[in-house]
Amino acid sequence: MTAARIFAVGGLMSYRALFYWLTPTIYIPSLVVAPIFQILLMAYIGRSAGLASAEFFVVGNSIQYAALPCLFPMTQLVGGEKFQNTLGAILVSPAPRLPLFFGRAVPVVLNGAFVAAFSLLAGSLILGVEIPASAIPPLALVIGVAALSCTGLGLINAALALRIRETAVLSNILFGFLLIFTGANVPLADLPDWMRTVSDLIPFTHAIEAARELTDGASAASVMDLVGTELAVGVVYLAAGYLLLRFFENQGRRHATLERS
């Protein structure tokens, strides 16, 4: 019961505290309007270059933009505590670490899924992309798994916040990395071999491919292997992030550097 309360209540309170300053005037431009402009920019560039249809860019960029609400908040849930000098008080508590850290990840996943879903809806309406009604439920699953996968990468970034001073720059680099390597704007077949190899090991790649197949009319059963691979990637990143957090926490305790800038 205690672990469940830490997971649910602690995660919610931490996420609310992270965005105590957030108002609609900030949230809407950064997480509602910005992804639409990214979709339009890439779609019109791709149309001018004759690279692919609008559907290709709407689906790819909608899912990839979930990186912003997944990477930055997940990182700040640790880095922000460090900046506010409250990280030590949290880590000195006897609270079990699994619900403590993963409870904070749940609101991040939900917000990332919302941003991706809204972007897909808005981009499809603006550019006239038709999504079959039968594809909507499996698309929701794909978007949720994609957000979970990227939150795992964000957890690794959060662990690094215990050792580096500024994580916003790293988060921006990761965002750009995912924009290029996941096939969001360039077909994977056109990427060099080494980039395609990397793309198989990072979030979004398999989710974007599955979402495109669903939008083209494929059945949910035919993309379950891609969804399963995306989920496996996310679980690996979540596990790696958790282990890094525990390692850096133990190192911080040993060397008294938990809140050292």
C-alpha positions as CSV (number, residue, x, y, z in Angstrom):
1,M,0.0,0.0,0.0
2,T,2.9,2.4,0.8
3,A,4.6,1.7,-2.4
4,A,1.3,2.3,-4.3
5,R,0.9,5.6,-2.6
6,I,4.4,6.6,-3.4
7,F,3.9,5.6,-7.0
8,A,0.6,7.3,-7.6
9,V,0.5,10.3,-5.2
10,G,4.2,11.0,-5.2
11,G,4.4,10.9,-8.9
12,L,1.5,13.2,-9.4
13,M,2.7,15.7,-6.8
14,S,6.2,15.7,-8.3
15,Y,4.8,16.4,-11.7
16,R,2.6,19.2,-10.5
17,A,5.5,20.7,-8.6
18,L,7.7,20.5,-11.7
19,F,5.1,22.6,-13.6
20,Y,4.0,24.9,-10.8
21,W,4.8,27.8,-13.0
22,L,3.1,26.4,-16.1
23,T,0.1,28.3,-17.5
24,P,-1.8,27.8,-20.8
25,T,0.1,30.7,-22.3
26,I,3.3,28.6,-22.0
27,Y,1.9,25.1,-22.5
28,I,-0.1,25.8,-25.6
29,P,2.7,27.5,-27.7
30,S,5.3,24.9,-26.7
31,L,3.4,21.6,-26.7
32,V,0.3,22.3,-28.9
33,V,1.2,24.9,-31.5
34,A,4.9,24.1,-32.0
35,P,4.4,20.5,-33.2
36,I,1.9,21.6,-35.8
37,F,4.4,24.1,-37.2
38,Q,7.1,21.3,-37.2
39,I,4.7,19.1,-39.2
40,L,3.9,21.8,-41.7
41,L,7.5,22.8,-42.2
42,M,8.7,19.2,-42.8
43,A,5.6,18.4,-45.0
44,Y,6.1,21.4,-47.3
45,I,9.8,20.8,-47.5
46,G,9.2,17.2,-48.4
47,R,6.5,18.1,-50.9
48,S,8.9,20.5,-52.6
49,A,11.6,17.9,-52.7
50,G,9.2,15.2,-54.0
51,L,10.3,13.0,-51.1
52,A,7.0,11.6,-49.8
53,S,3.4,12.3,-49.2
54,A,2.0,14.6,-46.5
55,E,0.9,11.5,-44.6
56,F,4.5,10.4,-44.2
57,F,5.5,13.6,-42.5
58,V,2.3,14.0,-40.4
59,V,2.7,10.6,-38.8
60,G,6.5,10.8,-38.4
61,N,6.6,14.2,-36.8
62,S,3.6,13.8,-34.7
63,I,5.1,10.8,-32.9
64,Q,8.6,12.2,-32.8
65,Y,7.5,15.4,-31.2
66,A,6.5,13.4,-28.1
67,A,10.2,13.5,-27.4
68,L,9.9,17.1,-26.1
69,P,7.4,16.4,-23.3
70,C,9.1,13.1,-22.5
71,L,12.8,14.1,-22.4
72,F,12.7,17.4,-20.8
73,P,10.2,16.8,-17.9
74,M,11.6,13.4,-17.1
75,T,15.1,14.9,-16.8
76,Q,13.9,17.9,-14.8
77,L,12.1,15.6,-12.3
78,V,15.6,14.8,-11.1
79,G,17.6,17.8,-12.2
80,G,15.0,20.2,-10.9
81,E,15.1,18.6,-7.5
82,K,18.9,19.0,-7.6
83,F,18.6,22.6,-8.6
84,Q,16.1,23.3,-5.8
85,N,18.4,21.6,-3.2
86,T,15.6,19.1,-2.4
87,L,17.1,16.0,-4.0
88,G,19.0,15.0,-0.8
89,A,15.8,15.0,1.3
90,I,14.1,12.7,-1.2
91,L,17.0,10.3,-1.6
92,V,17.7,10.1,2.2
93,S,14.1,8.8,2.7
94,P,13.5,5.1,3.1
95,A,11.0,5.1,0.2
96,P,11.5,2.2,-2.2
97,R,13.2,3.5,-5.4
98,L,11.1,1.7,-8.0
99,P,7.8,3.4,-7.2
100,L,9.6,6.6,-6.4
101,F,11.1,7.0,-9.8
102,F,8.7,5.2,-12.0
103,G,5.7,6.9,-10.4
104,R,7.2,10.1,-11.7
105,A,7.4,8.7,-15.2
106,V,3.7,8.0,-15.5
107,P,2.5,11.6,-15.9
108,V,5.3,12.1,-18.4
109,V,4.2,9.2,-20.5
110,L,0.5,10.4,-20.5
111,N,1.5,14.0,-21.4
112,G,3.8,12.7,-24.2
113,A,1.0,10.5,-25.6
114,F,-1.4,13.5,-25.5
115,V,0.9,15.7,-27.4
116,A,1.6,13.1,-30.1
117,A,-2.1,12.3,-30.5
118,F,-3.2,15.9,-30.7
119,S,-0.4,16.6,-33.2
120,L,-1.5,13.7,-35.4
121,L,-5.1,14.8,-35.3
122,A,-4.3,18.5,-36.0
123,G,-1.8,17.6,-38.8
124,S,-4.2,15.2,-40.4
125,L,-7.0,17.8,-40.5
126,I,-4.8,20.6,-41.8
127,L,-3.1,18.6,-44.6
128,G,-6.1,16.4,-45.4
129,V,-4.6,13.1,-44.3
130,E,-7.3,10.4,-44.0
131,I,-7.0,7.9,-41.1
132,P,-9.2,4.9,-41.2
133,A,-11.6,4.6,-38.2
134,S,-10.4,1.1,-37.6
135,A,-6.8,2.3,-37.2
136,I,-7.6,4.7,-34.3
137,P,-7.5,2.2,-31.4
138,P,-4.2,0.6,-32.5
139,L,-2.8,4.0,-33.2
140,A,-3.6,5.0,-29.6
141,L,-1.7,1.9,-28.4
142,V,1.3,2.8,-30.7
143,I,1.4,6.3,-29.4
144,G,1.3,5.2,-25.8
145,V,4.1,2.7,-26.3
146,A,6.2,5.3,-28.2
147,A,5.8,7.8,-25.3
148,L,6.8,5.1,-22.8
149,S,9.8,4.2,-24.9
150,C,11.1,7.8,-25.1
151,T,10.4,8.3,-21.3
152,G,12.9,5.5,-20.8
153,L,15.5,7.5,-22.7
154,G,14.5,10.5,-20.6
155,L,15.1,8.5,-17.4
156,I,18.7,7.9,-18.6
157,N,19.0,11.6,-19.2
158,A,17.6,12.1,-15.7
159,A,20.3,9.9,-14.2
160,L,23.0,11.9,-15.9
161,A,21.5,15.0,-14.2
162,L,23.1,13.6,-11.0
163,R,26.5,14.1,-12.6
164,I,26.3,17.0,-15.1
165,R,25.2,20.6,-14.4
166,E,23.1,21.4,-17.5
167,T,20.8,18.8,-19.0
168,A,18.7,21.0,-21.3
169,V,21.4,21.1,-23.9
170,L,21.7,17.3,-23.9
171,S,17.9,17.0,-24.1
172,N,17.9,19.3,-27.2
173,I,20.7,17.2,-28.8
174,L,18.7,14.0,-28.2
175,F,15.6,15.6,-29.6
176,G,17.5,16.5,-32.8
177,F,19.0,13.0,-32.9
178,L,15.6,11.4,-32.8
179,L,14.4,13.7,-35.5
180,I,17.0,12.4,-37.9
181,F,17.6,8.8,-37.0
182,T,14.0,7.5,-36.4
183,G,12.8,8.0,-40.0
184,A,10.4,10.7,-39.1
185,N,11.4,12.8,-42.1
186,V,13.7,10.6,-44.2
187,P,12.8,7.1,-45.2
188,L,14.9,4.6,-43.3
189,A,15.9,2.9,-46.6
190,D,17.6,6.2,-47.7
191,L,19.7,6.3,-44.6
192,P,23.3,5.0,-44.5
193,D,23.7,1.4,-43.1
194,W,25.2,2.6,-39.8
195,M,22.3,5.0,-39.2
196,R,19.7,2.3,-39.9
197,T,21.5,0.1,-37.4
198,V,21.3,2.8,-34.8
199,S,17.7,3.5,-35.6
200,D,16.7,0.0,-34.6
201,L,18.0,0.6,-31.1
202,I,16.4,3.9,-30.3
203,P,12.8,5.0,-29.4
204,F,10.2,5.9,-32.0
205,T,11.6,4.1,-35.0
206,H,9.4,1.1,-34.8
207,A,6.4,3.1,-33.5
208,I,6.6,5.4,-36.5
209,E,6.7,2.5,-38.9
210,A,3.8,0.8,-37.2
211,A,1.7,4.1,-37.2
212,R,2.4,4.6,-41.0
213,E,1.3,1.1,-41.8
214,L,-1.9,1.5,-39.7
215,T,-2.7,4.8,-41.5
216,D,-2.2,3.0,-44.8
217,G,-4.9,0.5,-43.8
218,A,-2.9,-2.3,-42.3
219,S,-4.5,-4.4,-39.6
220,A,-3.6,-4.1,-35.9
221,A,-2.4,-7.7,-35.9
222,S,0.1,-7.0,-38.7
223,V,2.0,-4.4,-36.7
224,M,2.1,-6.1,-33.3
225,D,5.7,-7.2,-33.9
226,L,6.7,-3.6,-34.4
227,V,4.8,-2.5,-31.3
228,G,6.4,-5.3,-29.3
229,T,9.9,-4.2,-30.5
230,E,9.2,-0.6,-29.5
231,L,8.0,-1.8,-26.1
232,A,11.1,-3.9,-25.7
233,V,13.3,-0.9,-26.5
234,G,11.4,1.2,-24.0
235,V,11.7,-1.4,-21.2
236,V,15.5,-1.7,-21.8
237,Y,15.9,2.1,-21.6
238,L,13.8,2.3,-18.4
239,A,15.8,-0.5,-16.8
240,A,19.1,1.2,-17.9
241,G,17.9,4.6,-16.5
242,Y,16.9,3.1,-13.2
243,L,20.2,1.2,-12.8
244,L,22.1,4.4,-13.6
245,L,20.0,6.4,-11.1
246,R,20.8,3.8,-8.4
247,F,24.5,3.8,-9.3
248,F,24.9,7.6,-9.3
249,E,22.8,7.8,-6.1
250,N,25.2,5.3,-4.4
251,Q,28.2,7.2,-5.7
252,G,26.7,10.4,-4.5
253,R,26.2,9.0,-1.0
254,R,29.7,7.7,-0.9
255,H,31.4,10.9,-2.0
256,A,28.8,13.4,-0.7
257,T,28.1,14.8,-4.1
258,L,24.3,14.3,-4.5
259,E,23.6,18.1,-4.9
260,R,27.0,19.2,-6.1
261,S,26.7,21.3,-9.2
